[in-house]
Amino acid sequence: MSLPRNTSAVQTGRQLGLFSCHTCGRVSEAVGKVPEGTVPQCSRCGTKLRHRNPRSLERSWAYTLAALLLYLPANALPVMSTVSLTGTVSHTILGGIHELWLAGDWGLALIVFTASVGVPIVKLVSILMLLLTAGRASHWCSRERATLYRWI
């Protein structure tokens, strides 16, 4: 069974009257009329139910900007020391990768580069793209963006 491509035919959880418990993961319907000014509670764990996490987009932007700011010093400060007959030399991540490459440890250099430089950059760029499109309520490539979100 395939889902319809027309986004107007797809209903959100909010439109269906569903609430999600962010503690235990239970999805519930609000039974009856919820009194104004109160929030329904999860029948399993008692946590307040919400359609979405409050201010989730703003918090995601804050975490992403903090990650971008901290990524620069993380790559500029020395994190590795190499001991040889001539002495001890401190390296940044890229300097350590270069040293490993020159020493003939190409596989290890590639693993360190991928894990320390490649993956974080791809993740940050992907999260920035997801945040920009979510903030604009874009319908562009919705399925692909959902898949990207799950991968990240």
C-alpha positions as CSV (number, residue, x, y, z in Angstrom):
1,M,0.0,0.0,0.0
2,S,1.4,3.4,-0.9
3,L,0.7,6.7,0.7
4,P,-0.9,9.4,-1.4
5,R,1.5,12.0,-2.9
6,N,-1.0,14.8,-2.5
7,T,-0.1,16.5,0.8
8,S,-3.6,17.9,1.2
9,A,-4.9,14.3,1.6
10,V,-2.6,13.6,4.5
11,Q,-3.8,14.6,8.0
12,T,-1.5,15.5,10.8
13,G,-1.8,14.1,14.3
14,R,-3.0,17.5,15.5
15,Q,-5.8,17.4,12.9
16,L,-6.8,13.9,14.0
17,G,-6.9,15.1,17.7
18,L,-3.9,12.9,18.7
19,F,-1.4,13.7,21.5
20,S,2.1,12.3,22.0
21,C,3.6,11.6,25.3
22,H,7.3,12.7,25.1
23,T,8.2,10.6,28.1
24,C,6.9,7.1,27.3
25,G,6.0,7.5,23.6
26,R,2.3,6.6,23.9
27,V,0.0,8.2,21.3
28,S,-3.4,9.1,22.8
29,E,-6.6,10.8,21.8
30,A,-8.0,13.4,24.0
31,V,-11.1,11.7,25.4
32,G,-14.1,14.0,25.7
33,K,-13.7,17.7,26.0
34,V,-10.6,18.9,27.8
35,P,-11.5,21.8,30.1
36,E,-10.0,25.1,28.9
37,G,-6.7,26.0,30.6
38,T,-5.8,22.4,31.4
39,V,-3.6,20.0,29.5
40,P,-4.5,16.3,29.1
41,Q,-2.2,13.8,30.9
42,C,-0.9,10.5,29.7
43,S,-2.8,7.6,31.0
44,R,0.4,5.5,31.2
45,C,2.9,7.8,33.0
46,G,1.0,11.0,33.9
47,T,3.1,13.4,31.8
48,K,1.3,16.4,30.3
49,L,0.4,15.6,26.7
50,R,1.2,18.0,23.8
51,H,0.8,18.0,20.1
52,R,4.4,19.2,19.7
53,N,7.3,20.0,21.9
54,P,7.0,23.7,22.9
55,R,9.5,25.9,21.1
56,S,11.2,22.9,19.5
57,L,12.3,24.9,16.4
58,E,13.9,27.6,18.4
59,R,15.7,25.1,20.6
60,S,16.9,23.2,17.5
61,W,18.3,26.5,16.1
62,A,20.1,27.3,19.4
63,Y,21.7,23.8,19.6
64,T,22.7,23.9,15.9
65,L,24.3,27.4,16.2
66,A,26.1,26.3,19.4
67,A,27.4,23.2,17.5
68,L,28.6,25.4,14.7
69,L,30.4,27.8,17.1
70,L,32.0,25.0,19.0
71,Y,33.1,23.1,15.9
72,L,35.6,25.8,15.1
73,P,37.6,25.6,18.4
74,A,37.2,21.8,18.5
75,N,39.2,21.6,15.2
76,A,41.6,24.4,16.1
77,L,42.8,23.2,19.5
78,P,45.3,20.3,19.8
79,V,43.7,17.0,20.5
80,M,46.5,14.5,19.7
81,S,50.1,14.1,20.6
82,T,52.5,12.1,18.6
83,V,55.6,10.6,20.3
84,S,58.6,9.8,18.1
85,L,62.4,9.6,18.6
86,T,62.7,13.3,17.9
87,G,60.1,14.3,20.7
88,T,56.5,14.9,21.3
89,V,54.4,16.9,18.9
90,S,50.8,18.1,19.5
91,H,48.4,18.2,16.6
92,T,44.9,19.4,15.8
93,I,42.5,16.9,14.2
94,L,43.6,17.8,10.7
95,G,47.2,17.9,11.7
96,G,46.9,14.4,13.2
97,I,45.2,13.1,10.1
98,H,48.1,14.6,8.0
99,E,50.6,13.0,10.3
100,L,48.9,9.6,10.1
101,W,48.7,9.9,6.3
102,L,52.5,10.7,6.1
103,A,53.3,7.8,8.4
104,G,51.5,5.4,6.0
105,D,48.4,4.8,8.2
106,W,46.0,5.7,5.3
107,G,43.1,3.6,6.6
108,L,43.3,5.1,10.1
109,A,43.7,8.6,8.7
110,L,40.6,8.0,6.5
111,I,38.6,6.7,9.5
112,V,39.6,9.7,11.7
113,F,38.8,12.2,8.9
114,T,35.4,10.6,8.2
115,A,34.4,10.5,11.9
116,S,35.9,13.8,13.0
117,V,35.4,16.1,10.0
118,G,33.2,14.6,7.3
119,V,30.3,13.3,9.3
120,P,29.9,16.4,11.6
121,I,30.0,18.7,8.6
122,V,27.4,16.6,6.7
123,K,25.2,16.5,9.8
124,L,25.4,20.3,10.5
125,V,24.6,21.1,6.8
126,S,21.7,18.7,6.8
127,I,20.3,20.0,10.1
128,L,20.5,23.6,8.8
129,M,18.7,22.6,5.6
130,L,16.0,20.8,7.7
131,L,15.6,23.8,10.0
132,L,15.3,26.3,7.1
133,T,12.7,24.3,5.4
134,A,10.7,23.5,8.6
135,G,10.7,27.2,9.5
136,R,9.2,28.1,6.2
137,A,6.6,25.2,6.4
138,S,8.0,24.0,3.0
139,H,6.4,21.0,1.2
140,W,9.6,20.6,-0.9
141,C,10.8,17.0,-0.9
142,S,8.8,16.2,2.2
143,R,9.4,12.4,2.1
144,E,13.1,12.9,1.4
145,R,13.5,15.4,4.3
146,A,11.6,13.0,6.6
147,T,14.1,10.2,5.6
148,L,17.0,12.6,6.1
149,Y,15.7,13.5,9.6
150,R,15.5,9.9,10.6
151,W,19.1,9.2,9.3
152,I,20.4,12.2,11.2
